[in-house]
């Protein structure tokens, strides 16, 4: 090997790994309907990205284009630094589709064995058993899948997505059939994947779960990106809810100076600016003769932000 090739390999080794997903200008039409139009985003390594939007927004079509299951009419996709159509890239991806069925005559262990062979991965038996234990199916490893409940099949689907040591995991509605305990287990699982540097794309209608685990969110509406960003960017607005008596003109002006003010009887809501200190505001109100019955700091929820975007088209970042 020449000195030049040694230098080139050293430089390549020192480069940071490519993003788990990079897509640009994705577009897909089905006859006269445009399902996806000019969608671009990135999923970084070790990041959990939430994909949100109403039914028919194009989320599943985007996922299928990312995985090479549907060919886009326009746009490009790189999966782990390779074209999405490259089998070497897809071999390092775990996928749990929204709708799936396993052969009912197979046991849970046999389903995992089959998918390990399909992935061409060398996974020891102990690690496969550990994967079933990770999703809570250790004691059902030898049972036939046909006797599994929907929740158990969902857990098996998670094990299938994870068994081949993926670097990127796509989960399409992973908690749809799970009870609250199962949803908590999935949440812990996602956090553990992130800690290991595995990238995750999560499509879920359970917005509370997305808010708990996702680093960034992409919101789709009618096939286009309506908003995207970190949770801090999308949910940056701080709110202060107060119940007050004896609010004069000077006190109301003080509240309005703190941020956008709305009033309903004795209930006041202030969208606080970045520099506003809540204790100072309350002290000023008391000094102006206001009787303070309740103070409730809060932050706009992801559900509220999503509904605001979808109903009004307001994609501006909150104050």
Order of alpha helices (4+ residues) and beta strands (2+ residues): alpha-beta-beta-beta-alpha-beta-beta-alpha-beta-alpha-alpha-alpha-beta-alpha-beta-alpha-beta-beta-alpha-beta-alpha-beta-beta-alpha-beta-alpha
